[in-house]
Amino acid sequence: DYGYSFDPEEVINKWGRDEITGDYVRLIRMLRPDVVVTMNIQGRGGDRAHEATTILAREAYRAAGDPNRYPEQVRQGLHAWQPEKLYFAAGFGVVPAGGRFGRGGRGSGQAPPPIAPESQTPRLKVTRVSTAAYDELLGRTYAEIGADAHSNHKCQGTGGLPALPGFGGGRGFGGGTPSYQLVDSTIPGQMQKDEAGLFDAIDTSLAGIVQFAGANPPDSLRSAVAAIVDQAERAKRAFDEGNDAATAAPIEAGLAAIRSLRARVASMSLSDAARYEIDFRLGVKERDYSDAVLAAHGLTFDAVADDGLVVGGQGVKLSLLAANRGRTDVAVSRVAIAGLEGASPCAPGDLKKDAVYTCTSDARVPRNAKPTMPYFSDVYWKDPSKPAINTFDPDVPFGVPFAPTPFRATFHVKAGDVDVTKELPIQYRYVKDIYNGDKRMELNVVPAFSVRVTPALAVLPASSPAGTTREVHVAVTNDTKGAADATVALEPPSGWKVSPASASIAFAHEDEALTVRFQVTPPSGVKAGEYALAASVTSAAARGATFTNGYQEIEYPHVQRRQVIKPAEIAVKVVDVKTVPNVTVGYVAGAGDQVPPAIEQLGAKLAFIDQDELAWGDLSKYDVIITGVRAYERRGDLRAYNRRLLDYAERGGTAVVQYNKFEFNKQQFGPYPAVVSASRVSDERAPVKPLVPSHPVFNFPNKIGPPTWANWVQERGLYFLGEKDPKYVDLVSMTDSFQDNPGEKLGSFVEARVGKGRWIYLGLGLWRQLPAGTDGAYQLLANILALPRAGGAGTAGQAGRAGQAGKPGGARGG
């Protein structure tokens, strides 16, 4: 992830234009859509990655139909395909000055530069589509379905209250008529026509398959397709009449007819291109009809195992079932199990109506089974000279979010006169907690011994006395089925010392976790830089194998559990940073960040401030109090007792508020009026200009200069303070390199003097830089922590740029 960008060409260059366009082309050729919809290239006010996707989608729309573009795909069996229409979602049009969020939006409220004439599309026809239409089968409007999808985009905080029916526009989910601009089409004259829908002038019917055979399709093709259409109409009439028994028969007949036609297409007088297109669509319809047969017969299937986290060589017990809730008898002719070894067979059997077919099978996970992990990996984060794209496991189908599990069960069913199959992943059922009830996960293969090292990054000031150590924890989890002994070791760099050299541990049962503490000592005079250490575990219980990886669980109530395999490594960063001793820091945790470990590694004493302490505890014991990122969003107690934080600063404390979003603007939480804006600087190399060079934060104990701002990652900062009282003093200014984010940016590092103390807003992205080991971020953090020891010299107030009022003017509690 290279971060936010204001320049679509930067995005495309970082991705690699040819690579991403090729992916789009491959997807179009795989799916063979008639219509492609993308975002509006005129968009402003959002990450320009959105615009980049539109630019590349437009290129891919035409490239997909040219067999000379990406010919390797054609050699792999994909045929070129030209969709008939390309639309822009016109709802993502020009955004008013200040961004989508009004006052103080991205770009500090300045209007974007004029849109290039070639990207203006006022002459294009607009098609409106109603999202308020009610689907009787689904029991919902399409706007309501969209609202559910939108609210589950949890990582972007999009959960909210959908508009009620009759309220809101196309994006309000109450139902509206969002607009789409037709920007390209291969249909003659279509660009000038008024349209009632996105599929105007496109034959999407089943009968339309014959159009691929040309002007004179074979009679055998025409008659076969007509027979399939007739069976579909019969099934639809029976279904509309509520006649379940009469619905199944024509679907079965239609499925048999599709299979027969697919077998005969190869011998028909057709071009290779026509044969490919017809067979592709018949294949899609065969899968649809197979699913429809199972639905018409009321058949449901399940395949569950007695364990979800498995290791190579482990035995598992499978429970397989098929339930017939329909009105006719069927038969299970076979059950096939894939991915496991030695599965005991399931006998065939009749499946009468209102009955359940069951089978229990004992099987074993292959001893050489690979750990379950994402099939893609990010190389850019480790090497920014590489394209900002993922590398993929070549054995995984293109475009899927997760690699299909190898552990699968396939039921072969005889329904009426046709044979149908139902393949499904083998899953594990469990209760994560009593509030969310039943959950499911696919079988995840894990190492027999999972190894995790903390912290992931250990920082050691180069000025530390000789013999200074860092404690490293190696946590080992036993995922074998019983008791086990193991040996844990931590391999240091040359010249470093680790104590103990290794340690023996004994597990009493599966899922037990034990931790070994190692003391790591660098050699005297160690130079600044990054040094790697790696942990390993060996055990006779795993035939003496060595384990060097752990896994991180990723699970939320709305998604299935997944895992990421991580090497058991730690980086020790020796940083050229000076610190002051005996600093005590209180931390009000927010949305979650890795700033607290960095504070501790700079030698400060850290304590987390909970609700009770925030409400009535003695805050004066802290030299500095820092609120975590987006703390005002996540901590209702911070909003409620904010007056206590202001009082702490007034009495001489140093309060540091890391970036917040717009929840900060609901009340006056700062000592003086101020609002958070969407302003940001996304170029991590943007020049930083100190505005109060004599301020101690730039001078004590570290001299802050150009080297401090070198080698930052992803961005400088975000959600800066926008409009604010003159009593707030900007300590730095920055200028982004992108023309769509013009002008000097203030509000990233702001101080207000409050009585005897300080209140600081920090939009600079220290929370991102510290875990990345950015040297300058540690120097700046060390200086912020040292402010209570810096004395009054060179403060913003003495520079005449801040108020020194004894009371925070206009301050009020949250």
C-alpha positions in Angstrom: 0.0 0.0 0.0 1.8 3.1 -1.2 -0.8 5.4 0.5 -3.2 8.1 -0.6 -2.5 9.9 -3.9 -3.8 13.1 -5.6 -2.3 12.1 -8.9 -3.8 9.3 -11.0 -0.7 9.0 -13.1 1.4 8.4 -9.9 -1.1 5.7 -9.0 -0.8 4.1 -12.5 3.0 4.3 -12.5 3.2 2.7 -9.0 0.8 -0.1 -10.0 2.3 -0.6 -13.5 0.0 0.4 -16.3 0.4 -2.7 -18.4 0.0 -5.1 -15.5 -3.2 -3.7 -14.2 -4.8 -3.1 -17.6 -3.9 -6.7 -18.4 -5.7 -7.9 -15.3 -8.8 -5.9 -16.3 -8.6 -7.3 -19.8 -8.3 -10.9 -18.4 -11.3 -10.4 -16.2 -13.4 -9.0 -19.1 -12.3 -12.0 -21.3 -13.2 -14.4 -18.5 -16.6 -13.0 -17.6 -17.5 -11.8 -21.2 -19.9 -9.1 -20.0 -22.2 -7.1 -22.4 -21.9 -4.0 -20.2 -19.0 -2.6 -18.2 -19.6 0.1 -15.5 -16.8 2.1 -13.9 -16.5 5.3 -11.9 -16.6 8.7 -13.4 -13.3 10.0 -14.6 -14.4 13.5 -13.6 -14.4 12.7 -9.9 -12.5 15.0 -7.5 -12.3 15.0 -3.8 -11.3 11.3 -3.3 -8.2 9.2 -3.6 -7.1 9.4 -7.2 -6.7 5.6 -7.3 -10.4 5.8 -8.1 -9.8 7.9 -11.1 -6.8 5.6 -12.1 -9.1 2.6 -12.1 -11.5 4.4 -14.5 -8.6 5.4 -16.8 -7.4 1.8 -17.0 -11.0 0.4 -17.2 -11.6 2.5 -20.3 -8.4 1.3 -21.9 -9.2 -2.3 -21.0 -12.7 -2.0 -22.5 -11.3 -1.7 -26.0 -8.1 -3.8 -25.4 -10.2 -6.8 -24.4 -11.6 -7.1 -27.9 -8.2 -6.9 -29.6 -6.6 -10.4 -29.8 -3.2 -8.6 -30.5 -3.4 -7.0 -27.0 -2.2 -9.4 -24.3 -1.8 -12.3 -26.7 -0.5 -14.5 -24.0 -4.0 -14.7 -22.6 -5.2 -15.9 -26.0 -2.5 -18.6 -26.0 -3.7 -19.7 -22.6 -7.2 -20.3 -24.0 -9.0 -17.0 -23.5 -10.7 -15.5 -26.5 -10.8 -11.8 -27.1 -14.1 -10.3 -26.1 -15.5 -6.8 -26.8 -18.3 -5.7 -24.5 -21.0 -3.6 -26.2 -21.2 -0.7 -23.7 -19.1 1.2 -21.2 -20.8 3.4 -18.7 -19.5 5.9 -16.1 -21.4 5.9 -12.8 -22.4 9.6 -13.1 -23.2 9.8 -9.4 -19.4 10.1 -8.8 -19.2 13.5 -10.5 -17.5 16.7 -9.7 -17.2 17.4 -6.0 -17.6 21.0 -4.7 -14.6 22.9 -3.3 -13.6 21.6 0.1 -14.2 18.0 -0.8 -17.1 15.7 0.0 -17.0 16.7 3.7 -17.6 20.4 3.3 -15.6 23.0 5.1 -11.9 22.3 5.3 -12.1 19.3 2.9 -9.2 17.7 1.1 -6.9 20.3 -0.3 -7.7 22.6 2.6 -11.0 23.7 1.0 -9.5 24.9 -2.2 -11.2 24.2 -5.5 -9.5 21.7 -7.7 -8.0 22.9 -11.0 -10.3 22.9 -14.0 -11.1 19.5 -15.5 -9.3 18.9 -18.8 -11.6 19.5 -21.8 -11.1 15.9 -23.1 -12.5 14.5 -19.8 -15.7 16.6 -19.8 -18.7 14.6 -20.9 -21.8 16.9 -20.8 -22.9 15.8 -24.2 -23.1 12.1 -23.2 -26.5 10.5 -22.8 -27.6 9.7 -19.2 -29.4 6.6 -18.3 -31.3 6.4 -15.0 -31.9 3.2 -13.1 -34.3 2.8 -10.3 -32.9 1.2 -7.2 -36.2 1.4 -5.4 -37.6 -1.6 -7.3 -38.8 -4.3 -5.0 -37.8 -7.9 -5.7 -40.5 -10.3 -4.6 -38.2 -13.3 -4.4 -35.6 -11.5 -2.4 -38.1 -9.5 -0.4 -36.1 -6.3 -0.6 -35.3 -3.4 -2.8 -32.0 -3.2 -4.6 -31.2 0.0 -2.6 -31.6 -2.0 0.6 -29.3 -4.8 -0.6 -26.8 -2.1 -1.5 -27.1 -0.5 1.9 -26.3 -3.8 3.5 -23.2 -4.3 1.4 -22.1 -0.7 2.1 -22.5 -1.0 5.8 -20.4 -4.2 5.8 -17.4 -2.3 4.4 -16.2 -2.1 8.0 -12.6 -1.1 7.5 -13.8 2.2 6.0 -16.2 2.9 8.8 -19.2 2.9 6.5 -21.7 1.4 8.9 -24.6 3.8 9.3 -28.3 4.2 9.3 -29.8 3.4 5.8 -32.5 5.8 4.6 -36.0 4.6 5.1 -38.2 3.9 2.1 -39.2 7.2 0.4 -36.2 9.1 1.8 -32.8 9.7 0.4 -31.4 9.7 -3.1 -29.6 7.1 -5.2 -26.7 7.0 -2.7 -29.0 7.3 0.4 -30.2 3.7 0.0 -33.8 4.6 0.4 -34.1 4.1 -3.3 -33.5 6.5 -6.1 -32.5 6.8 -9.7 -28.7 6.9 -10.0 -27.4 8.1 -13.3 -25.0 6.4 -15.7 -23.3 8.0 -18.7 -22.7 6.0 -21.8 -19.1 6.8 -22.8 -18.4 4.1 -25.3 -20.3 1.6 -27.3 -19.8 -0.8 -30.3 -23.5 -0.6 -31.2 -24.0 1.7 -34.2 -25.8 4.9 -33.3 -26.3 3.9 -29.6 -24.4 6.9 -28.3 -27.0 9.3 -29.6 -30.1 7.4 -28.4 -32.1 8.0 -25.3 -32.0 4.9 -23.1 -34.5 3.4 -20.6 -31.9 0.9 -19.2 -28.3 -0.2 -19.3 -29.2 -3.2 -21.6 -31.1 -1.3 -24.3 -30.2 -2.7 -27.7 -28.6 -5.8 -26.2 -30.3 -9.2 -26.5 -29.7 -10.8 -23.1 -32.2 -13.6 -23.6 -31.4 -17.3 -23.7 -32.6 -17.3 -27.2 -30.0 -14.7 -28.0 -27.3 -17.3 -27.9 -27.9 -18.1 -31.6 -26.7 -14.6 -32.6 -23.2 -15.8 -32.2 -23.6 -18.2 -35.1 -24.0 -15.3 -37.5 -26.8 -14.3 -39.9 -27.6 -18.0 -40.8 -27.4 -20.1 -37.7 -27.8 -23.9 -38.2 -31.4 -25.1 -37.9 -30.3 -27.7 -35.3 -28.9 -24.9 -33.1 -32.0 -22.7 -33.5 -34.4 -25.6 -32.7 -32.3 -26.8 -29.7 -32.2 -23.4 -28.1 -35.9 -22.9 -28.7 -36.6 -26.2 -26.9 -34.5 -25.0 -23.9 -36.4 -21.7 -23.8 -39.7 -23.5 -23.9 -38.7 -25.7 -20.9 -37.6 -22.5 -19.0 -41.0 -20.9 -19.7 -42.9 -24.0 -18.5 -40.8 -24.0 -15.3 -41.5 -20.3 -14.7 -45.2 -20.7 -15.1 -45.3 -23.7 -12.7 -43.3 -21.8 -10.2 -45.5 -18.7 -10.4 -48.5 -21.0 -9.8 -46.8 -22.4 -6.7 -46.6 -25.9 -8.2 -43.3 -27.2 -6.9 -43.6 -30.7 -8.4 -44.4 -29.3 -11.8 -41.5 -26.9 -11.6 -38.8 -29.5 -11.3 -39.6 -31.6 -14.4 -39.1 -28.9 -17.1 -35.9 -27.7 -15.3 -34.6 -31.3 -15.5 -35.6 -31.5 -19.2 -33.9 -28.1 -19.8 -30.7 -29.3 -18.2 -30.7 -32.5 -20.3 -31.3 -30.4 -23.4 -28.4 -28.0 -22.6 -26.0 -30.9 -22.1 -27.1 -32.5 -25.3 -26.6 -29.3 -27.2 -23.2 -28.7 -25.7 -22.2 -32.2 -26.9 -23.4 -31.4 -30.5 -22.1 -27.9 -30.8 -18.6 -29.3 -31.6 -19.9 -31.0 -34.8 -22.0 -28.1 -36.0 -21.0 -25.9 -39.0 -19.7 -23.0 -36.9 -16.6 -20.9 -36.8 -14.2 -21.5 -33.9 -15.2 -18.1 -32.4 -18.9 -18.9 -32.6 -18.4 -22.3 -31.1 -16.5 -20.8 -28.2 -19.0 -18.1 -27.4 -22.0 -20.5 -27.6 -20.4 -23.1 -25.5 -19.3 -20.6 -22.9 -22.8 -19.4 -22.4 -24.3 -22.9 -22.4 -21.8 -23.7 -19.7 -23.0 -20.9 -17.6 -26.6 -22.0 -18.2 -25.8 -25.6 -17.3 -24.5 -24.5 -13.9 -27.6 -22.4 -13.5 -29.9 -25.2 -14.4 -28.1 -27.7 -12.1 -28.5 -25.3 -9.2 -32.2 -24.9 -10.1 -32.8 -28.6 -10.1 -31.4 -28.9 -6.6 -33.5 -25.9 -5.5 -36.7 -27.3 -7.1 -36.3 -30.5 -5.2 -35.7 -28.7 -2.0 -32.2 -30.3 -1.5 -29.7 -28.9 1.0 -26.2 -30.3 1.7 -23.6 -30.0 4.4 -20.1 -31.2 5.0 -18.5 -30.5 8.4 -15.3 -31.7 10.2 -14.6 -32.1 13.9 -11.8 -29.6 13.9 -11.1 -26.3 12.1 -7.4 -25.8 12.8 -5.5 -28.8 11.5 -1.9 -29.9 11.1 -0.3 -32.2 8.5 -0.9 -35.8 9.3 -3.9 -35.1 11.7 -7.0 -37.3 11.5 -10.4 -35.7 11.1 -13.9 -37.0 11.3 -16.3 -35.8 8.6 -20.1 -35.6 8.9 -21.8 -35.4 5.5 -25.5 -34.9 4.9 -28.1 -34.2 2.3 -31.6 -33.3 3.2 -34.7 -33.6 0.9 -37.3 -31.0 1.8 -39.0 -31.4 -1.5 -42.0 -33.4 -2.7 -40.2 -36.1 -4.8 -37.7 -38.8 -4.0 -34.1 -38.6 -5.2 -31.0 -40.7 -4.7 -27.4 -40.0 -3.6 -25.3 -42.1 -6.0 -21.9 -41.1 -4.7 -20.0 -38.8 -2.3 -16.5 -37.8 -3.3 -14.0 -36.2 -0.8 -11.1 -34.2 -2.1 -7.9 -32.9 -0.4 -7.9 -35.5 2.4 -6.2 -38.9 2.5 -7.7 -42.3 3.3 -11.3 -41.1 3.6 -13.6 -44.0 4.4 -16.2 -44.3 1.6 -19.9 -43.2 1.8 -22.4 -45.8 0.6 -25.0 -44.7 -2.0 -28.6 -44.5 -0.9 -32.1 -43.4 -1.6 -33.1 -39.9 -0.4 -36.8 -39.9 0.0 -38.8 -36.7 0.6 -38.6 -35.4 4.1 -35.6 -37.6 4.8 -31.9 -37.0 5.4 -28.9 -38.9 4.0 -26.0 -39.0 6.4 -22.4 -40.4 6.2 -19.6 -40.3 8.7 -16.1 -40.6 7.2 -12.7 -40.8 8.8 -9.9 -39.1 6.9 -6.4 -37.6 7.4 -4.8 -34.3 6.4 -1.8 -35.0 4.1 1.4 -34.8 6.1 2.8 -32.3 3.5 -0.2 -30.1 3.5 0.7 -26.4 3.0 -0.3 -23.9 5.7 -3.4 -22.0 4.8 -2.6 -18.4 3.9 -3.5 -15.7 1.4 -2.4 -16.6 -2.1 -1.1 -13.1 -2.7 1.8 -11.1 -1.2 2.9 -7.5 -1.2 6.5 -6.9 -2.2 6.2 -3.1 -2.4 6.2 -2.5 1.3 9.6 -4.2 1.6 10.9 -2.8 -1.7 9.3 0.5 -2.9 11.2 0.2 -6.1 8.9 -2.6 -7.1 5.4 -2.1 -8.6 2.7 -1.5 -5.9 0.9 -4.7 -6.8 0.6 -8.2 -5.3 2.4 -11.3 -6.5 0.1 -14.3 -6.8 0.3 -18.1 -6.4 0.0 -19.3 -10.0 -2.0 -22.3 -9.0 -5.0 -20.2 -7.8 -7.8 -19.2 -10.2 -7.6 -15.6 -11.3 -9.7 -13.0 -9.5 -10.9 -14.9 -6.4 -10.6 -13.2 -3.0 -9.2 -16.4 -1.3 -7.6 -19.5 -2.6 -10.3 -22.3 -2.8 -9.8 -24.7 0.0 -8.5 -28.1 -1.2 -10.8 -29.9 1.4 -14.1 -30.4 -0.5 -17.0 -32.8 -0.7 -19.0 -33.4 -3.8 -22.5 -35.1 -3.7 -23.6 -36.9 -6.9 -27.4 -36.9 -7.0 -29.9 -38.6 -9.3 -33.0 -36.3 -9.6 -35.6 -37.4 -12.0 -33.9 -38.2 -15.3 -30.7 -36.1 -14.7 -27.6 -36.5 -12.7 -26.5 -33.3 -10.8 -23.6 -32.6 -8.5 -23.2 -30.3 -5.5 -19.6 -29.4 -4.5 -19.0 -27.5 -1.2 -16.1 -26.8 1.1 -15.7 -28.9 4.2 -16.2 -26.6 7.2 -15.9 -26.5 10.9 -18.8 -25.3 13.1 -18.2 -23.5 16.3 -19.4 -20.9 18.7 -17.1 -17.9 18.8 -19.0 -16.3 21.6 -22.5 -16.6 23.1 -23.7 -13.4 21.4 -23.0 -14.3 17.8 -23.9 -18.0 17.9 -23.0 -20.4 15.2 -20.0 -19.6 13.0 -18.3 -21.5 10.3 -14.8 -21.7 8.9 -13.1 -23.7 6.2 -10.3 -26.0 7.5 -7.2 -24.0 8.1 -3.9 -25.8 8.0 -1.5 -24.4 10.7 2.1 -25.3 11.7 2.3 -28.0 14.4 4.0 -25.3 16.5 3.2 -21.7 15.9 5.9 -19.3 16.7 5.4 -15.5 17.3 8.0 -13.0 18.3 7.2 -9.7 20.1 7.8 -6.9 19.6 8.0 -7.0 15.9 10.3 -4.0 16.0 12.7 -3.3 18.9 14.2 0.2 19.0 17.5 0.9 20.8 18.8 4.5 21.0 22.4 4.5 19.8 23.3 6.6 22.8 22.3 3.8 25.2 25.0 2.7 27.7 27.0 -0.3 26.9 25.3 -3.5 28.0 21.8 -2.2 27.4 19.4 -5.0 26.6 16.1 -5.5 24.9 13.7 -8.2 26.0 12.3 -10.3 23.3 9.3 -12.7 23.8 8.9 -15.9 21.8 5.4 -17.3 22.2 4.8 -20.9 21.0 1.4 -22.5 20.6 1.0 -26.2 20.4 -1.4 -27.2 17.6 -0.7 -30.9 17.8 -3.4 -33.1 19.3 -1.8 -33.8 22.7 1.2 -33.2 25.0 4.5 -32.3 23.4 8.1 -31.2 24.3 9.9 -28.6 22.3 13.1 -26.5 22.2 13.0 -22.7 21.5 15.9 -20.8 20.2 16.6 -17.2 19.1 19.3 -16.7 16.5 21.1 -13.3 16.9 23.2 -11.3 14.4 26.9 -11.8 14.5 28.5 -10.3 17.6 25.2 -10.0 19.5 24.4 -12.0 22.6 21.2 -13.8 23.5 20.4 -15.2 26.9 19.4 -18.0 27.2 20.8 -19.5 24.0 17.8 -21.8 24.0 15.0 -23.1 26.3 13.1 -26.3 26.7 9.3 -26.1 27.1 6.7 -28.8 27.8 3.1 -28.6 26.6 0.4 -30.5 28.5 -2.3 -30.3 25.8 -3.4 -29.0 22.4 -3.8 -25.2 22.1 -1.6 -24.5 25.0 0.7 -21.5 24.6 4.0 -20.9 26.4 6.4 -17.9 26.2 10.1 -17.8 26.6 11.8 -14.5 27.4 15.2 -13.8 25.8 17.6 -10.9 26.7 19.3 -9.5 23.6 22.5 -7.4 24.0 24.2 -5.6 21.1 27.9 -5.4 20.9 29.7 -2.3 22.3 29.7 0.5 19.8 27.0 -1.0 17.6 26.3 1.3 14.7 22.9 2.7 13.8 21.0 0.4 11.5 18.5 -2.5 11.4 19.5 -6.0 12.7 17.4 -9.2 12.3 16.8 -12.0 14.7 14.9 -15.2 14.0 13.2 -17.6 16.4 12.8 -21.3 15.8 11.1 -24.3 17.5 12.0 -28.0 17.1 10.1 -31.0 18.6 10.2 -34.7 18.5 6.4 -34.6 18.4 6.8 -33.3 14.8 9.6 -35.8 13.8 12.3 -33.2 14.6 11.0 -30.7 12.2 11.9 -27.0 12.6 9.2 -24.4 12.8 9.9 -20.7 12.0 6.4 -19.3 11.4 3.4 -18.3 13.3 -0.1 -17.2 12.2 -2.4 -14.3 12.9 -6.1 -14.9 13.1 -8.3 -12.4 11.2 -12.0 -12.8 12.2 -14.9 -10.5 12.7 -18.6 -11.3 13.4 -19.5 -10.6 9.7 -16.7 -12.5 8.0 -15.3 -16.0 8.1 -12.1 -16.6 10.0 -8.9 -16.3 7.9 -5.3 -16.4 8.8 -2.0 -14.8 7.8 1.3 -16.8 8.1 4.1 -14.6 9.5 7.8 -15.4 9.9 9.0 -15.5 13.6 11.4 -12.7 13.1 12.2 -9.4 14.9 14.1 -6.4 13.7 16.2 -4.5 16.2 16.6 -0.9 15.0 19.5 1.1 16.5 18.4 4.7 16.1 20.5 7.8 16.4 18.1 9.4 19.0 18.7 11.1 22.3 16.1 10.8 25.1 15.5 12.4 28.5 15.2 10.1 31.5 12.3 9.6 33.9 9.4 10.6 31.7 6.0 9.3 32.6 3.4 9.0 29.8 -0.4 8.4 30.1 -2.0 7.0 27.0 -5.7 7.2 26.1 -6.0 4.3 23.6 -8.0 5.0 20.4 -8.7 2.9 17.3 -5.5 0.9 17.8 -1.9 1.9 17.0 1.6 1.0 17.7 2.7 4.3 19.3 2.7 3.0 22.9 5.5 0.4 22.3 7.6 3.1 20.7 7.1 5.3 23.7 8.4 2.5 26.0 11.4 1.8 23.8 12.4 5.4 24.1 12.8 4.7 27.8 9.6 6.4 29.0 7.3 4.8 31.6 3.9 4.2 30.0 0.5 3.6 31.6 -2.9 3.3 29.8 -5.6 5.6 31.1 -8.9 3.9 31.6 -12.3 5.5 32.1 -12.1 5.7 35.8 -8.7 7.3 35.8 -9.9 9.7 33.2 -12.9 10.6 35.3 -11.4 11.1 38.7 -7.8 9.9 38.8 -4.7 11.9 39.5 -3.6 13.0 36.0 -0.9 15.3 37.3 1.5 12.3 37.8 1.9 12.2 34.0 4.5 14.4 32.3 2.7 13.8 29.0 -0.7 12.5 28.1 -1.2 11.3 24.5 -4.5 10.3 22.9 -4.4 7.5 20.4 -5.5 7.8 16.8 -9.2 8.6 16.4 -9.7 8.4 20.2 -12.5 10.9 20.1 -14.4 8.6 17.8 -13.8 5.4 19.8 -13.8 6.7 23.4 -17.1 8.0 24.7 -15.4 8.5 28.1 -12.8 10.8 26.5 -15.6 12.9 25.0 -17.4 13.0 28.3 -14.4 13.9 30.5 -12.5 16.0 28.0 -12.6 18.9 30.4 -10.3 16.9 32.6 -7.7 16.7 29.8 -7.9 20.5 29.3 -7.6 21.1 33.1 -4.5 18.8 33.1 -2.9 21.0 30.4 -3.9 24.2 32.1 -2.1 23.1 35.3 1.1 22.5 33.4 0.7 19.2 31.6 1.5 18.4 28.0 -1.5 17.0 26.2 -0.9 15.5 22.7 -4.0 14.7 20.6 -3.2 12.5 17.6 -5.3 12.8 14.5 -9.1 12.5 14.6 -11.7 12.5 12.0 -14.9 14.5 12.0 -16.3 13.3 15.3 -13.9 15.8 16.8 -16.0 18.6 15.3 -19.2 17.6 17.1 -18.1 19.6 20.2 -15.3 21.9 21.0 -12.8 19.4 22.4 -9.7 21.6 22.0 -9.0 24.5 24.3 -10.1 27.0 21.7 -12.4 26.7 18.7 -11.0 24.5 15.9 -12.3 21.9 13.4 -10.6 18.9 11.9 -10.5 19.0 8.1 -9.8 16.3 5.5 -6.6 18.1 4.5 -3.6 15.9 4.1 -0.2 15.6 2.5 0.1 12.3 0.7 3.6 12.7 -0.7 5.9 11.2 2.0 8.8 13.2 0.6 7.0 16.6 0.7 9.2 19.4 2.2 8.5 20.3 5.8 9.2 23.8 6.9 9.5 24.6 10.7 7.5 27.8 11.4 8.9 28.3 14.9 12.5 27.1 14.5 13.4 28.1 18.1 10.7 26.0 19.6 12.1 23.3 21.9 10.3 20.5 20.0 12.8 21.2 17.1 15.9 21.5 19.4 15.8 19.4 22.5 17.2 16.8 23.0 17.4 16.2 19.2 18.1 18.7 16.5 15.2 18.4 14.1 16.3 19.1 10.5 16.0 17.8 7.0 17.3 14.3 7.9 14.4 14.0 10.4 12.0 14.1 7.5 13.8 11.6 5.2 12.7 8.1 4.5 9.1 8.5 5.7 6.7 6.0 4.3 3.3 6.3 2.6 2.4 9.9 3.6 3.3 12.9 5.8 0.0 13.1 7.6 -3.8 13.4 7.4 -6.9 15.0 8.9 -5.1 18.3 9.8 -6.8 21.0 11.8 -8.6 23.4 9.4 -10.3 26.6 10.6 -9.0 27.4 14.1 -8.7 30.2 16.6 -5.5 32.4 16.3 -4.4 31.1 19.7 -3.4 27.9 17.9 0.1 28.1 16.5 1.3 26.0 13.5 4.7 24.6 14.1 5.3 23.3 10.6 3.9 23.8 7.1 4.1 21.5 4.1 3.4 21.6 0.4 2.2 18.5 -1.4 3.8 17.8 -4.8 0.4 17.1 -6.5 -1.3 19.8 -8.5 -4.7 18.6 -7.3 -3.7 19.3 -3.7 -2.2 22.8 -4.1 -1.1 25.3 -1.6 0.7 25.4 1.8 -0.8 22.9 4.2 -1.1 24.0 7.9 -2.7 22.2 10.8 -0.5 19.1 10.9 1.5 20.0 14.0 -0.2 22.6 16.1 0.3 23.9 19.6 -1.9 26.0 21.9 -0.5 27.3 25.2 -3.1 26.7 27.9 -2.4 28.2 31.3 0.9 26.7 32.4 0.9 23.9 29.9 0.5 22.8 26.3 -2.2 21.2 24.1 -0.8 19.8 20.8 -2.6 18.5 17.8 -0.6 16.0 15.8 -1.8 15.2 12.3 1.7 14.1 11.3 1.6 10.3 10.8 3.9 9.2 13.6 1.5 6.4 14.2 2.4 5.1 10.7 6.1 5.9 10.8 7.0 4.4 14.2 6.1 0.8 13.4 8.0 1.2 10.1 11.1 2.2 12.0 11.5 5.7 10.5 14.4 7.2 12.4 13.1 10.8 12.2 9.8 9.8 13.8 11.6 8.5 16.8 13.6 11.7 17.1 10.4 13.8 16.9 8.6 11.7 19.4 11.5 11.9 21.8 11.4 15.7 21.6 7.7 15.7 22.2 8.1 13.6 25.3 10.9 15.9 26.4 8.8 19.1 26.3 8.1 19.1 30.0 11.9 19.1 30.6 12.6 21.7 27.9 11.8 24.8 30.0 10.2 27.9 28.6 12.8 29.1 26.2 11.8 29.4 22.6 8.2 28.5 23.1 5.6 29.5 20.6 4.1 31.8 23.2 7.4 33.7 23.6 7.6 33.9 19.8 4.5 36.0 20.1 2.4 33.5 18.2 0.2 32.0 20.9 -2.0 33.2 23.7 -0.7 32.8 27.3 -4.1 33.1 28.9 -4.4 31.6 32.4 -7.7 30.1 31.4 -8.4 28.3 28.1 -10.6 30.8 26.3 -13.9 29.4 25.3 -13.0 25.9 26.5 -15.8 23.6 27.5 -16.1 20.0 28.3 -17.0 17.3 25.8 
